[in-house]
């Protein structure tokens, strides 16, 4: 079974220990420090269930979430449905017969408005996020963005340097002039010292997960064999299996690939802190900027 299909059902439960608020605050600070204007368009690669996308939206950005998993995006859209349903539940315009009524679901993912006078009926008027189901190695946008972000080691799922370079080139293409790329990646130190060839079991009220990790230090390849026992509506547990594969890259390799894609490396941090990245860092956060392209249209 492909990654993040059945796992999407319990992903947020399993990731409840991730300090998303702290991460989003740090990302926002980095974007502002590197010239990204408040209210600018920000795209997230590998947005998953929208944990970071929603926080960036709440920080005032116009957000586009991109993910290859339809199942993860369905969870993200359901959360948007619940938020919008609550938003309109408190208004007098929640009657579908009313021309000004905006359906919470049908407008998720629609094109932004072109006429500012129509703002009350636009997706950006109430902070709706545009979700796109696309492979990040070949994603397409309608135009450029002020920033692109990627968190939770999404880019470690790119298993070859060519795929990473290709994605970096697309990021460079879809950024505004000197736009900002902020992304994180797990390191060799994390795979070697934290995961290694270990088995981890997580037990929840309605699910049990077994993570069987296999890391090859020579190639930098890590395989997670994820076995899940999920309770269904009949109170029975069904087994689901997924294989997740990631690749570790050295910082020097990442910097080289950014340069080859035309981007400018700015800084690397030890996870979501202000400390510089070191060889002991288990997760690194990298800031890069768009590099000028002669054939690119700058509006």
Short mmCIF file of the C-alpha atoms (twelve columns), coordinates in Angstrom:
data_MODEL
# 
_entry.id   MODEL 
# 
loop_
_atom_site.group_PDB 
_atom_site.id 
_atom_site.type_symbol 
_atom_site.label_atom_id 
_atom_site.label_alt_id 
_atom_site.label_comp_id 
_atom_site.label_asym_id 
_atom_site.label_seq_id 
_atom_site.Cartn_x 
_atom_site.Cartn_y 
_atom_site.Cartn_z 
_atom_site.pdbx_PDB_model_num 
ATOM 1   C CA . UNK A 1   0.000   0.000  0.000   1 
ATOM 2   C CA . UNK A 2   1.304   3.439  -0.910  1 
ATOM 3   C CA . UNK A 3   2.570   5.762  1.867   1 
ATOM 4   C CA . UNK A 4   0.049   7.970  3.670   1 
ATOM 5   C CA . UNK A 5   -3.026  6.079  2.524   1 
ATOM 6   C CA . UNK A 6   -4.280  4.165  5.585   1 
ATOM 7   C CA . UNK A 7   -1.797  6.071  7.740   1 
ATOM 8   C CA . UNK A 8   -3.698  9.266  6.929   1 
ATOM 9   C CA . UNK A 9   -6.517  8.088  9.206   1 
ATOM 10  C CA . UNK A 10  -4.325  8.340  12.305  1 
ATOM 11  C CA . UNK A 11  -1.490  10.600 11.174  1 
ATOM 12  C CA . UNK A 12  -2.467  13.568 13.346  1 
ATOM 13  C CA . UNK A 13  -2.875  11.270 16.344  1 
ATOM 14  C CA . UNK A 14  0.622   9.871  15.873  1 
ATOM 15  C CA . UNK A 15  2.134   13.332 15.374  1 
ATOM 16  C CA . UNK A 16  0.537   14.996 18.391  1 
ATOM 17  C CA . UNK A 17  3.983   15.349 19.991  1 
ATOM 18  C CA . UNK A 18  5.257   17.639 17.222  1 
ATOM 19  C CA . UNK A 19  5.463   21.280 18.409  1 
ATOM 20  C CA . UNK A 20  3.680   22.683 15.361  1 
ATOM 21  C CA . UNK A 21  3.029   26.052 17.034  1 
ATOM 22  C CA . UNK A 22  6.743   26.537 17.735  1 
ATOM 23  C CA . UNK A 23  7.717   25.399 14.248  1 
ATOM 24  C CA . UNK A 24  5.201   27.701 12.579  1 
ATOM 25  C CA . UNK A 25  6.321   30.647 14.725  1 
ATOM 26  C CA . UNK A 26  9.942   30.042 13.758  1 
ATOM 27  C CA . UNK A 27  9.075   29.670 10.066  1 
ATOM 28  C CA . UNK A 28  7.089   32.900 10.172  1 
ATOM 29  C CA . UNK A 29  9.998   34.690 11.863  1 
ATOM 30  C CA . UNK A 30  12.428  33.388 9.233   1 
ATOM 31  C CA . UNK A 31  10.171  34.429 6.379   1 
ATOM 32  C CA . UNK A 32  9.797   37.941 7.755   1 
ATOM 33  C CA . UNK A 33  13.502  38.244 8.510   1 
ATOM 34  C CA . UNK A 34  14.253  37.343 4.895   1 
ATOM 35  C CA . UNK A 35  11.879  39.854 3.354   1 
ATOM 36  C CA . UNK A 36  8.632   37.922 2.840   1 
ATOM 37  C CA . UNK A 37  5.799   40.459 3.212   1 
ATOM 38  C CA . UNK A 38  2.886   39.889 5.549   1 
ATOM 39  C CA . UNK A 39  -0.088  38.657 3.579   1 
ATOM 40  C CA . UNK A 40  2.064   37.281 0.776   1 
ATOM 41  C CA . UNK A 41  1.394   33.993 -0.991  1 
ATOM 42  C CA . UNK A 42  3.126   30.998 0.599   1 
ATOM 43  C CA . UNK A 43  3.062   27.474 -0.830  1 
ATOM 44  C CA . UNK A 44  3.748   24.394 1.279   1 
ATOM 45  C CA . UNK A 45  5.232   21.284 -0.324  1 
ATOM 46  C CA . UNK A 46  4.035   18.097 1.356   1 
ATOM 47  C CA . UNK A 47  1.347   19.857 3.369   1 
ATOM 48  C CA . UNK A 48  -0.249  16.596 4.521   1 
ATOM 49  C CA . UNK A 49  -3.246  17.219 6.760   1 
ATOM 50  C CA . UNK A 50  -2.533  20.961 6.760   1 
ATOM 51  C CA . UNK A 51  -1.070  21.418 10.240  1 
ATOM 52  C CA . UNK A 52  1.500   23.999 9.140   1 
ATOM 53  C CA . UNK A 53  -0.597  25.425 6.302   1 
ATOM 54  C CA . UNK A 54  -3.363  26.382 8.715   1 
ATOM 55  C CA . UNK A 55  -0.932  28.049 11.076  1 
ATOM 56  C CA . UNK A 56  0.640   30.034 8.240   1 
ATOM 57  C CA . UNK A 57  -2.858  31.067 7.165   1 
ATOM 58  C CA . UNK A 58  -3.570  32.177 10.723  1 
ATOM 59  C CA . UNK A 59  -0.347  34.213 10.615  1 
ATOM 60  C CA . UNK A 60  -1.827  36.190 7.725   1 
ATOM 61  C CA . UNK A 61  -0.431  34.471 4.641   1 
ATOM 62  C CA . UNK A 62  -2.405  33.378 1.583   1 
ATOM 63  C CA . UNK A 63  -1.603  29.658 1.555   1 
ATOM 64  C CA . UNK A 64  -1.427  26.948 -1.099  1 
ATOM 65  C CA . UNK A 65  -0.986  23.401 0.197   1 
ATOM 66  C CA . UNK A 66  0.504   20.754 -2.117  1 
ATOM 67  C CA . UNK A 67  0.611   17.022 -1.447  1 
ATOM 68  C CA . UNK A 68  0.680   13.817 -3.498  1 
ATOM 69  C CA . UNK A 69  -1.565  11.903 -1.080  1 
ATOM 70  C CA . UNK A 70  -5.265  12.245 -1.832  1 
ATOM 71  C CA . UNK A 71  -6.042  10.673 1.525   1 
ATOM 72  C CA . UNK A 72  -4.012  13.226 3.479   1 
ATOM 73  C CA . UNK A 73  -5.610  16.077 1.538   1 
ATOM 74  C CA . UNK A 74  -9.060  14.680 2.266   1 
ATOM 75  C CA . UNK A 75  -8.269  14.992 5.976   1 
ATOM 76  C CA . UNK A 76  -6.980  18.536 5.412   1 
ATOM 77  C CA . UNK A 77  -10.122 19.512 3.516   1 
ATOM 78  C CA . UNK A 78  -12.369 17.976 6.154   1 
ATOM 79  C CA . UNK A 79  -10.703 20.151 8.779   1 
ATOM 80  C CA . UNK A 80  -11.295 23.190 6.566   1 
ATOM 81  C CA . UNK A 81  -14.909 22.134 6.143   1 
ATOM 82  C CA . UNK A 82  -15.361 22.016 9.923   1 
ATOM 83  C CA . UNK A 83  -13.744 25.441 10.354  1 
ATOM 84  C CA . UNK A 84  -15.800 27.056 7.636   1 
ATOM 85  C CA . UNK A 85  -19.002 25.406 8.794   1 
ATOM 86  C CA . UNK A 86  -18.413 26.905 12.251  1 
ATOM 87  C CA . UNK A 87  -17.591 30.264 10.656  1 
ATOM 88  C CA . UNK A 88  -20.813 30.451 8.662   1 
ATOM 89  C CA . UNK A 89  -22.922 28.858 11.393  1 
ATOM 90  C CA . UNK A 90  -22.710 32.144 13.290  1 
ATOM 91  C CA . UNK A 91  -23.891 34.272 10.361  1 
ATOM 92  C CA . UNK A 92  -27.296 35.031 8.821   1 
ATOM 93  C CA . UNK A 93  -26.021 34.037 5.385   1 
ATOM 94  C CA . UNK A 94  -25.916 30.270 5.858   1 
ATOM 95  C CA . UNK A 95  -28.960 29.555 3.739   1 
ATOM 96  C CA . UNK A 96  -28.012 27.766 0.507   1 
ATOM 97  C CA . UNK A 97  -30.895 29.638 -1.189  1 
ATOM 98  C CA . UNK A 98  -29.103 32.907 -0.447  1 
ATOM 99  C CA . UNK A 99  -26.928 34.010 -3.400  1 
ATOM 100 C CA . UNK A 100 -24.215 35.194 -1.020  1 
ATOM 101 C CA . UNK A 101 -23.907 31.788 0.652   1 
ATOM 102 C CA . UNK A 102 -20.503 30.170 0.171   1 
ATOM 103 C CA . UNK A 103 -20.402 26.395 0.404   1 
ATOM 104 C CA . UNK A 104 -17.545 25.420 2.736   1 
ATOM 105 C CA . UNK A 105 -16.444 22.461 0.628   1 
ATOM 106 C CA . UNK A 106 -16.994 23.364 -3.015  1 
ATOM 107 C CA . UNK A 107 -14.807 26.465 -2.847  1 
ATOM 108 C CA . UNK A 108 -11.830 24.793 -1.219  1 
ATOM 109 C CA . UNK A 109 -9.171  24.714 -3.898  1 
ATOM 110 C CA . UNK A 110 -10.866 27.202 -6.231  1 
ATOM 111 C CA . UNK A 111 -9.026  29.993 -7.978  1 
ATOM 112 C CA . UNK A 112 -8.419  33.207 -6.012  1 
ATOM 113 C CA . UNK A 113 -10.705 36.149 -6.841  1 
ATOM 114 C CA . UNK A 114 -9.625  38.599 -9.462  1 
ATOM 115 C CA . UNK A 115 -11.873 41.459 -8.329  1 
ATOM 116 C CA . UNK A 116 -11.147 43.009 -4.900  1 
ATOM 117 C CA . UNK A 117 -14.752 44.233 -4.766  1 
ATOM 118 C CA . UNK A 118 -15.836 40.602 -4.563  1 
ATOM 119 C CA . UNK A 119 -13.623 39.937 -1.525  1 
ATOM 120 C CA . UNK A 120 -16.478 38.827 0.786   1 
ATOM 121 C CA . UNK A 121 -17.161 35.952 -1.595  1 
ATOM 122 C CA . UNK A 122 -13.550 35.032 -2.359  1 
ATOM 123 C CA . UNK A 123 -11.599 32.126 -0.935  1 
ATOM 124 C CA . UNK A 124 -9.095  34.529 0.650   1 
ATOM 125 C CA . UNK A 125 -11.788 36.540 2.398   1 
ATOM 126 C CA . UNK A 126 -12.139 33.988 5.182   1 
ATOM 127 C CA . UNK A 127 -8.683  32.438 4.944   1 
ATOM 128 C CA . UNK A 128 -9.474  29.409 2.893   1 
ATOM 129 C CA . UNK A 129 -6.458  27.351 1.841   1 
ATOM 130 C CA . UNK A 130 -6.072  26.150 -1.742  1 
ATOM 131 C CA . UNK A 131 -5.120  22.461 -1.697  1 
ATOM 132 C CA . UNK A 132 -3.528  20.862 -4.773  1 
ATOM 133 C CA . UNK A 133 -2.933  17.134 -5.222  1 
ATOM 134 C CA . UNK A 134 0.407   17.071 -7.014  1 
ATOM 135 C CA . UNK A 135 3.769   15.336 -6.917  1 
ATOM 136 C CA . UNK A 136 6.265   17.891 -5.596  1 
ATOM 137 C CA . UNK A 137 8.763   16.768 -8.256  1 
ATOM 138 C CA . UNK A 138 6.464   18.157 -10.942 1 
ATOM 139 C CA . UNK A 139 4.170   20.634 -9.178  1 
ATOM 140 C CA . UNK A 140 2.616   23.538 -11.064 1 
ATOM 141 C CA . UNK A 141 1.258   26.858 -9.811  1 
ATOM 142 C CA . UNK A 142 -0.721  29.639 -11.480 1 
ATOM 143 C CA . UNK A 143 2.041   32.167 -10.775 1 
ATOM 144 C CA . UNK A 144 4.924   32.940 -8.449  1 
ATOM 145 C CA . UNK A 145 4.829   33.057 -4.661  1 
ATOM 146 C CA . UNK A 146 6.601   35.083 -1.996  1 
ATOM 147 C CA . UNK A 147 7.793   31.921 -0.270  1 
ATOM 148 C CA . UNK A 148 7.711   28.131 -0.431  1 
ATOM 149 C CA . UNK A 149 8.084   25.991 2.676   1 
ATOM 150 C CA . UNK A 150 8.403   22.271 3.361   1 
ATOM 151 C CA . UNK A 151 8.420   20.672 6.803   1 
ATOM 152 C CA . UNK A 152 8.371   17.277 8.541   1 
ATOM 153 C CA . UNK A 153 11.167  15.866 6.330   1 
ATOM 154 C CA . UNK A 154 9.039   15.836 3.173   1 
ATOM 155 C CA . UNK A 155 12.128  16.315 0.997   1 
ATOM 156 C CA . UNK A 156 13.796  13.233 2.502   1 
ATOM 157 C CA . UNK A 157 11.233  11.241 0.497   1 
ATOM 158 C CA . UNK A 158 13.063  12.305 -2.671  1 
ATOM 159 C CA . UNK A 159 15.384  9.347  -3.128  1 
ATOM 160 C CA . UNK A 160 17.793  10.654 -5.765  1 
ATOM 161 C CA . UNK A 161 19.818  13.799 -6.164  1 
ATOM 162 C CA . UNK A 162 18.173  14.329 -9.535  1 
ATOM 163 C CA . UNK A 163 14.704  14.381 -7.936  1 
ATOM 164 C CA . UNK A 164 15.914  16.816 -5.287  1 
ATOM 165 C CA . UNK A 165 17.547  19.038 -7.909  1 
ATOM 166 C CA . UNK A 166 14.400  18.920 -10.041 1 
ATOM 167 C CA . UNK A 167 12.265  20.002 -7.094  1 
ATOM 168 C CA . UNK A 168 14.677  22.790 -6.174  1 
ATOM 169 C CA . UNK A 169 14.534  24.040 -9.774  1 
ATOM 170 C CA . UNK A 170 10.733  24.130 -9.689  1 
ATOM 171 C CA . UNK A 171 10.855  26.028 -6.394  1 
ATOM 172 C CA . UNK A 172 13.230  28.546 -7.964  1 
ATOM 173 C CA . UNK A 173 10.894  28.889 -10.928 1 
ATOM 174 C CA . UNK A 174 7.795   29.586 -8.812  1 
ATOM 175 C CA . UNK A 175 9.326   32.057 -6.363  1 
ATOM 176 C CA . UNK A 176 9.048   35.828 -6.687  1 
ATOM 177 C CA . UNK A 177 12.271  37.760 -7.239  1 
ATOM 178 C CA . UNK A 178 14.474  36.868 -4.243  1 
ATOM 179 C CA . UNK A 179 11.606  34.841 -2.815  1 
ATOM 180 C CA . UNK A 180 12.364  32.564 0.134   1 
ATOM 181 C CA . UNK A 181 12.554  28.773 0.328   1 
ATOM 182 C CA . UNK A 182 12.401  27.431 3.910   1 
ATOM 183 C CA . UNK A 183 12.601  23.661 4.362   1 
ATOM 184 C CA . UNK A 184 13.706  21.037 6.822   1 
ATOM 185 C CA . UNK A 185 15.371  17.656 6.386   1 
ATOM 186 C CA . UNK A 186 16.380  14.839 8.692   1 
ATOM 187 C CA . UNK A 187 20.110  14.138 8.807   1 
ATOM 188 C CA . UNK A 188 22.388  11.128 8.785   1 
ATOM 189 C CA . UNK A 189 22.845  11.691 12.495  1 
ATOM 190 C CA . UNK A 190 19.113  11.200 13.053  1 
ATOM 191 C CA . UNK A 191 18.882  8.030  10.999  1 
ATOM 192 C CA . UNK A 192 22.009  6.552  12.544  1 
ATOM 193 C CA . UNK A 193 21.549  7.510  16.207  1 
ATOM 194 C CA . UNK A 194 17.789  7.798  16.674  1 
ATOM 195 C CA . UNK A 195 16.275  5.334  14.224  1 
ATOM 196 C CA . UNK A 196 18.985  2.926  13.170  1 
ATOM 197 C CA . UNK A 197 17.718  -0.626 12.787  1 
ATOM 198 C CA . UNK A 198 15.186  -0.342 15.564  1 
ATOM 199 C CA . UNK A 199 11.568  -1.344 16.058  1 
ATOM 200 C CA . UNK A 200 9.140   1.051  17.712  1 
ATOM 201 C CA . UNK A 201 5.614   0.219  18.878  1 
ATOM 202 C CA . UNK A 202 2.928   2.851  19.485  1 
ATOM 203 C CA . UNK A 203 -0.362  1.873  21.089  1 
ATOM 204 C CA . UNK A 204 -3.463  4.098  20.959  1 
ATOM 205 C CA . UNK A 205 -7.081  3.578  21.934  1 
ATOM 206 C CA . UNK A 206 -8.205  2.621  18.434  1 
ATOM 207 C CA . UNK A 207 -4.920  1.774  16.752  1 
ATOM 208 C CA . UNK A 208 -1.580  0.054  17.218  1 
ATOM 209 C CA . UNK A 209 1.455   0.868  15.057  1 
ATOM 210 C CA . UNK A 210 4.695   -1.025 14.594  1 
ATOM 211 C CA . UNK A 211 7.572   0.889  12.997  1 
ATOM 212 C CA . UNK A 212 10.305  -1.444 11.720  1 
ATOM 213 C CA . UNK A 213 13.267  0.698  10.626  1 
ATOM 214 C CA . UNK A 214 16.103  -0.428 8.392   1 
ATOM 215 C CA . UNK A 215 18.898  2.076  7.736   1 
ATOM 216 C CA . UNK A 216 21.802  1.581  5.350   1 
ATOM 217 C CA . UNK A 217 24.569  3.933  6.423   1 
ATOM 218 C CA . UNK A 218 26.517  3.537  3.177   1 
ATOM 219 C CA . UNK A 219 23.704  4.688  0.890   1 
ATOM 220 C CA . UNK A 220 21.857  6.866  3.416   1 
ATOM 221 C CA . UNK A 221 18.609  5.035  2.628   1 
ATOM 222 C CA . UNK A 222 16.103  4.403  5.423   1 
ATOM 223 C CA . UNK A 223 13.061  2.148  5.119   1 
ATOM 224 C CA . UNK A 224 10.142  2.313  7.535   1 
ATOM 225 C CA . UNK A 225 7.944   -0.771 7.375   1 
ATOM 226 C CA . UNK A 226 4.783   0.432  9.033   1 
ATOM 227 C CA . UNK A 227 2.277   -2.136 10.238  1 
ATOM 228 C CA . UNK A 228 -1.024  -0.748 11.530  1 
ATOM 229 C CA . UNK A 229 -3.921  -2.414 13.304  1 
ATOM 230 C CA . UNK A 230 -6.870  -0.044 12.968  1 
ATOM 231 C CA . UNK A 231 -10.274 -0.419 14.612  1 
ATOM 232 C CA . UNK A 232 -13.149 -0.277 12.140  1 
ATOM 233 C CA . UNK A 233 -16.850 0.510  12.579  1 
ATOM 234 C CA . UNK A 234 -17.600 -3.070 13.617  1 
ATOM 235 C CA . UNK A 235 -15.091 -2.762 16.489  1 
ATOM 236 C CA . UNK A 236 -12.734 -5.198 14.740  1 
ATOM 237 C CA . UNK A 237 -9.087  -4.453 13.984  1 
ATOM 238 C CA . UNK A 238 -7.824  -4.650 10.414  1 
ATOM 239 C CA . UNK A 239 -4.180  -4.831 9.454   1 
ATOM 240 C CA . UNK A 240 -2.735  -2.308 7.017   1 
ATOM 241 C CA . UNK A 241 0.878   -2.147 5.825   1 
ATOM 242 C CA . UNK A 242 2.825   0.706  4.263   1 
ATOM 243 C CA . UNK A 243 6.432   1.087  3.204   1 
ATOM 244 C CA . UNK A 244 7.989   4.545  3.667   1 
ATOM 245 C CA . UNK A 245 11.431  5.188  2.194   1 
ATOM 246 C CA . UNK A 246 13.606  8.225  2.884   1 
ATOM 247 C CA . UNK A 247 17.107  9.331  1.962   1 
ATOM 248 C CA . UNK A 248 19.672  11.197 4.050   1 
ATOM 249 C CA . UNK A 249 21.618  14.015 2.396   1 
ATOM 250 C CA . UNK A 250 24.648  15.870 3.705   1 
ATOM 251 C CA . UNK A 251 24.418  19.650 4.001   1 
ATOM 252 C CA . UNK A 252 27.202  20.046 1.427   1 
ATOM 253 C CA . UNK A 253 25.173  17.966 -1.033  1 
ATOM 254 C CA . UNK A 254 22.080  20.076 -0.409  1 
ATOM 255 C CA . UNK A 255 24.001  23.314 -0.903  1 
ATOM 256 C CA . UNK A 256 25.474  21.991 -4.157  1 
ATOM 257 C CA . UNK A 257 22.046  20.976 -5.475  1 
ATOM 258 C CA . UNK A 258 20.578  24.355 -4.542  1 
ATOM 259 C CA . UNK A 259 23.370  26.071 -6.473  1 
ATOM 260 C CA . UNK A 260 22.838  23.808 -9.493  1 
ATOM 261 C CA . UNK A 261 19.145  24.735 -9.461  1 
ATOM 262 C CA . UNK A 262 20.031  28.424 -9.541  1 
ATOM 263 C CA . UNK A 263 19.150  29.201 -5.930  1 
ATOM 264 C CA . UNK A 264 21.226  31.038 -3.348  1 
ATOM 265 C CA . UNK A 265 21.939  29.335 -0.031  1 
ATOM 266 C CA . UNK A 266 21.397  31.676 2.933   1 
ATOM 267 C CA . UNK A 267 21.655  29.693 6.189   1 
ATOM 268 C CA . UNK A 268 21.190  26.333 7.898   1 
ATOM 269 C CA . UNK A 269 19.887  25.966 11.457  1 
ATOM 270 C CA . UNK A 270 19.767  23.239 14.057  1 
ATOM 271 C CA . UNK A 271 16.095  22.290 13.669  1 
ATOM 272 C CA . UNK A 272 13.700  25.137 14.494  1 
ATOM 273 C CA . UNK A 273 16.144  27.089 16.648  1 
ATOM 274 C CA . UNK A 274 18.452  30.031 16.067  1 
ATOM 275 C CA . UNK A 275 21.522  27.810 16.496  1 
ATOM 276 C CA . UNK A 276 23.568  27.016 13.379  1 
ATOM 277 C CA . UNK A 277 23.384  23.468 12.053  1 
ATOM 278 C CA . UNK A 278 26.187  21.071 13.034  1 
ATOM 279 C CA . UNK A 279 27.092  17.494 12.187  1 
ATOM 280 C CA . UNK A 280 25.256  16.449 15.354  1 
ATOM 281 C CA . UNK A 281 21.989  18.104 14.273  1 
ATOM 282 C CA . UNK A 282 19.201  15.554 13.846  1 
ATOM 283 C CA . UNK A 283 17.050  17.904 11.772  1 
ATOM 284 C CA . UNK A 284 18.219  20.947 9.867   1 
ATOM 285 C CA . UNK A 285 16.231  23.931 8.627   1 
ATOM 286 C CA . UNK A 286 17.589  25.588 5.500   1 
ATOM 287 C CA . UNK A 287 16.893  29.018 4.040   1 
ATOM 288 C CA . UNK A 288 17.575  29.664 0.367   1 
ATOM 289 C CA . UNK A 289 16.539  32.441 -2.006  1 
ATOM 290 C CA . UNK A 290 15.400  32.603 -5.599  1 
ATOM 291 C CA . UNK A 291 18.129  33.223 -8.134  1 
ATOM 292 C CA . UNK A 292 17.555  35.585 -11.039 1 
ATOM 293 C CA . UNK A 293 16.550  33.873 -14.303 1 
ATOM 294 C CA . UNK A 294 16.773  35.768 -17.583 1 
ATOM 295 C CA . UNK A 295 13.904  33.886 -19.222 1 
ATOM 296 C CA . UNK A 296 11.600  34.224 -16.227 1 
ATOM 297 C CA . UNK A 297 8.769   36.735 -16.179 1 
ATOM 298 C CA . UNK A 298 8.835   39.006 -13.136 1 
ATOM 299 C CA . UNK A 299 5.472   40.766 -12.833 1 
# 
